[in-house]
Amino acid sequence: MSKTLIVILGPTGVGKTDLSINIANHFKTVISSSDSRQVYREMSIGTAVPEKEQLEAVKHHFIHTHSIHDYFSSWECEKQTIELLSELYKDKNEVLLVGGSMMYIDAVCNGIDEIPTIDPDLRNEIVERSKNEGIESLRMQLKQLDPVFYNQVDLKNTKRVIHALEICLMTGKAYSELRTNTRKKRDFNIIKIGLNRDRAELYARINTRVDQMIEEGLIEEAKAIFEFRHYNSLNTVGYKELFEYFDGNISLEKAIELIKRNSRRYAKRQLSWFRRDEEIEWFHPNQEKEVLAYLNNKI
């Protein structure tokens, strides 16, 4: 196969943007984002969307293309990204996929099961139930409808619990029955580049970036979407902590402290996930020459 997808992945705050832009320019190509939050136009500061100059330096896809009011899942990411790649490969041999959202990267590279689109009325009904009855009520219903998945899922992951319950109610079948986990064959090569730093260095960058986000107006950005806090898209580090502050449950100082802590924890989870993938070749973000040499040798 002559077409190649270059995947640039790594934990939050590691420095994927600058390196990916340089690599995209080297191959005279474009970037498709695999960030599950940068896709939403209402969220810029808290999701570390690339700067205006960076977006102008290289064409980016799936940055601010959807609204928080839109339904966008890993299944939608796979479908829309594969459609985009089929168009891009008509005149490009290489395309970059850049981000840190583990499920979205897996969806594009390996495919996911074709789960039906959820009826909006059903989704709204379950969202209302989660607000009025609490998540425990939904967990118990999932346990009744799909005990297999109930025993597999992280019950603290509200989004996944709700999604599984939606599928059960929508299809009348257990979500676990619809998940085959069969890897799809792609008609392009995939090369995965992982970026990482020393843990102390990475955590310091994360802490500094949170302070910069606050200075750039993250509080105001979060206030503008506060009324939609129950959306799955807003169950996101950087926003959910500020929502607790707006509710008067914690101080602003505590909210900022939690954003830093939860960002570091998210980075740790990302690295744990990525390290299971033996196809990833790891580099420091400053090793641009080494990355390019590796890519030129593989392509």
C-alpha positions in Angstrom: 0.0 0.0 0.0 1.3 3.4 -1.0 -0.8 5.5 1.4 0.3 6.0 5.0 -1.4 7.3 8.1 1.2 8.8 10.5 -0.2 8.8 14.0 1.3 11.2 16.5 0.1 10.4 20.0 1.0 11.0 23.6 -0.3 12.3 26.9 -1.8 15.7 27.5 0.7 18.5 27.6 3.6 16.5 26.2 4.0 18.7 23.1 2.3 17.0 20.2 1.2 20.1 18.3 4.6 21.7 17.4 6.2 18.5 16.3 3.2 17.4 14.3 3.1 20.7 12.4 6.8 20.3 11.4 6.2 16.7 10.3 3.1 17.7 8.3 5.1 20.4 6.6 7.9 18.0 5.8 5.5 15.6 4.0 3.5 18.5 2.6 0.3 17.2 4.1 -2.5 17.9 6.5 -3.5 17.0 10.1 -6.6 15.2 11.2 -7.2 15.7 14.9 -8.1 12.7 17.1 -8.8 14.9 20.2 -12.3 14.2 21.5 -12.7 17.7 22.9 -11.0 20.0 20.4 -13.7 19.0 18.0 -16.1 21.3 19.9 -16.1 24.9 18.9 -17.3 26.1 22.3 -14.2 24.7 24.0 -10.9 26.3 23.0 -8.8 27.3 26.0 -9.5 24.3 28.2 -8.8 21.9 25.3 -5.6 23.5 24.2 -6.7 24.1 20.7 -3.7 25.0 18.5 -3.0 28.7 18.1 -4.3 30.6 15.1 -0.8 30.8 13.6 -0.5 27.0 14.0 -3.8 26.3 12.4 -2.8 28.5 9.5 0.6 26.8 9.1 -1.0 23.4 8.4 -4.6 22.5 7.5 -6.3 20.9 10.4 -9.4 18.7 10.3 -11.8 18.1 13.1 -10.9 21.2 15.1 -14.0 23.2 16.0 -16.1 21.4 13.5 -18.9 20.4 15.8 -20.9 21.9 18.7 -21.3 20.5 22.2 -25.0 20.1 21.2 -24.0 17.6 18.5 -23.6 13.9 19.1 -20.0 12.9 18.4 -18.6 9.6 19.6 -15.7 7.3 18.8 -17.9 5.6 16.3 -18.7 8.9 14.6 -14.9 9.8 14.7 -14.1 6.5 12.9 -16.8 7.0 10.3 -16.0 10.7 9.5 -12.2 10.3 9.7 -12.2 7.3 7.3 -14.4 9.2 4.9 -12.0 12.2 5.1 -8.9 10.0 4.5 -10.5 8.5 1.4 -10.7 12.0 0.0 -7.3 13.2 1.2 -5.5 10.1 -0.2 -6.6 11.0 -3.7 -3.7 13.5 -3.9 -1.7 12.8 -0.8 0.4 9.8 0.1 0.7 10.7 3.8 -1.7 12.1 6.3 -1.2 12.8 10.0 -3.6 11.8 12.8 -2.7 13.7 15.9 -4.1 13.6 19.4 -4.3 11.8 22.8 -7.8 10.5 22.9 -7.2 6.7 23.2 -10.6 5.5 22.0 -10.6 7.8 19.0 -7.2 6.7 17.9 -8.1 3.0 18.3 -11.4 3.7 16.3 -9.5 5.1 13.3 -6.7 2.6 13.4 -8.5 -0.6 14.3 -12.2 0.2 13.9 -15.0 -0.3 16.3 -18.3 -2.1 16.2 -21.1 -0.5 14.3 -23.3 0.6 17.1 -26.6 2.3 16.1 -27.1 6.1 16.5 -29.0 6.8 19.7 -32.4 8.5 19.3 -32.1 12.1 20.7 -35.3 11.7 22.7 -33.9 8.6 24.4 -30.6 10.3 25.1 -32.4 13.4 26.6 -34.5 11.1 28.8 -31.5 9.3 30.2 -29.7 12.6 30.8 -32.7 13.8 32.8 -32.8 10.6 34.7 -29.1 10.9 35.6 -29.8 14.4 37.0 -33.0 13.5 38.9 -32.2 9.9 40.0 -28.4 9.9 40.1 -26.0 7.6 38.2 -26.5 4.7 40.6 -30.1 4.2 39.3 -28.7 3.9 35.8 -25.9 1.5 36.9 -28.5 -0.8 38.4 -30.6 -0.8 35.3 -27.4 -1.6 33.2 -26.7 -4.5 35.6 -30.1 -5.9 35.0 -30.0 -5.5 31.2 -26.3 -6.4 30.6 -24.6 -8.0 33.6 -21.7 -9.0 31.4 -20.7 -5.5 30.5 -21.7 -4.2 34.0 -18.9 -6.4 35.4 -16.4 -5.2 32.8 -17.0 -1.5 32.7 -15.4 1.1 35.0 -18.5 2.0 37.0 -17.1 5.5 37.8 -17.0 6.3 34.0 -20.4 7.8 33.8 -20.2 8.4 30.0 -19.6 4.7 29.3 -22.3 3.5 31.7 -24.8 5.8 30.1 -23.7 4.9 26.6 -24.1 1.1 27.3 -27.5 1.7 28.8 -28.6 3.7 25.8 -27.6 0.8 23.5 -29.5 -1.7 25.6 -32.6 0.4 25.6 -32.3 1.4 21.9 -31.7 -2.1 20.5 -33.3 -4.4 23.1 -30.0 -6.3 23.1 -27.2 -6.4 25.6 -24.4 -4.0 24.7 -21.8 -6.8 25.3 -23.5 -8.9 22.6 -22.9 -6.1 20.0 -19.3 -5.7 20.7 -17.2 -8.1 18.6 -13.8 -6.2 19.0 -12.8 -7.4 15.5 -10.0 -5.4 14.0 -10.9 -3.9 10.7 -8.5 -4.1 7.7 -7.5 -0.6 6.5 -6.3 0.1 3.0 -3.5 2.3 4.2 -0.3 1.7 6.2 -0.3 2.9 9.8 2.9 4.2 11.6 2.5 5.2 15.2 4.8 7.7 16.9 4.5 8.1 20.7 5.8 11.2 22.4 6.7 11.2 26.1 8.9 13.1 28.6 10.4 12.5 32.0 7.4 12.3 34.4 8.6 15.4 36.5 9.1 17.4 33.3 5.7 16.4 31.9 3.9 17.1 35.2 5.6 20.6 35.4 4.4 21.4 31.9 0.9 20.3 32.8 0.8 22.6 35.9 2.2 25.5 33.9 -0.3 25.0 31.1 -3.2 25.1 33.5 -2.0 28.4 35.0 -1.8 29.8 31.4 -5.3 28.6 30.6 -6.7 30.5 33.6 -4.8 33.6 32.5 -6.2 33.2 29.0 -9.8 33.1 30.2 -10.7 29.5 31.0 -13.0 30.7 33.8 -15.0 32.8 31.4 -15.1 30.1 28.8 -16.5 27.6 31.3 -19.1 30.1 32.5 -20.4 30.5 29.0 -21.3 26.7 28.8 -22.1 26.2 32.5 -25.9 25.7 31.8 -25.0 22.6 29.6 -22.9 21.0 32.3 -24.9 17.8 32.1 -23.6 17.1 28.6 -21.2 14.2 28.2 -18.9 16.5 26.2 -18.5 18.7 29.2 -17.6 15.9 31.6 -14.0 17.1 31.0 -11.0 18.0 33.1 -10.7 21.8 33.2 -14.5 22.4 33.0 -16.1 20.0 35.5 -13.8 21.4 38.3 -14.8 25.0 37.5 -18.5 23.9 37.4 -18.0 22.8 41.1 -16.6 26.2 41.8 -19.5 28.0 40.2 -21.9 25.8 42.3 -20.1 27.1 45.4 -18.9 23.6 46.4 -15.2 24.5 46.3 -13.0 27.6 46.1 -11.4 28.8 42.9 -8.0 27.9 44.3 -9.2 24.4 45.0 -10.7 24.1 41.5 -7.4 25.0 39.9 -5.5 22.6 42.1 -7.9 19.8 41.0 -7.6 20.7 37.3 -3.8 20.2 37.7 -4.2 17.0 39.7 -6.8 15.5 37.3 -4.8 16.5 34.3 -1.8 14.7 35.6 -3.9 11.6 36.4 -5.3 11.7 32.9 -1.8 11.8 31.4 -0.9 8.8 33.5 -4.0 6.9 32.3 -3.1 7.8 28.7 0.4 6.4 29.0 -0.8 3.2 30.6 -3.2 2.7 27.7 -0.6 3.5 25.0 2.1 1.3 26.5 0.0 -1.7 25.8 0.4 -1.0 22.0 3.6 -2.6 20.8 3.2 -0.8 17.4 4.1 2.5 18.9 7.7 3.8 18.5 8.5 6.2 21.4 10.4 9.5 21.1 11.0 12.7 23.1 9.1 15.7 21.5 12.5 17.4 20.8 13.7 14.5 18.7 12.4 15.8 15.4 15.3 14.6 13.3 15.1 11.1 14.8 11.3 11.0 14.2 11.7 12.1 10.6 14.6 9.6 10.0 12.4 6.8 11.4 9.4 7.8 9.3 11.5 8.1 6.1 12.8 4.7 6.7 9.4 3.2 7.3 7.5 4.8 4.4 
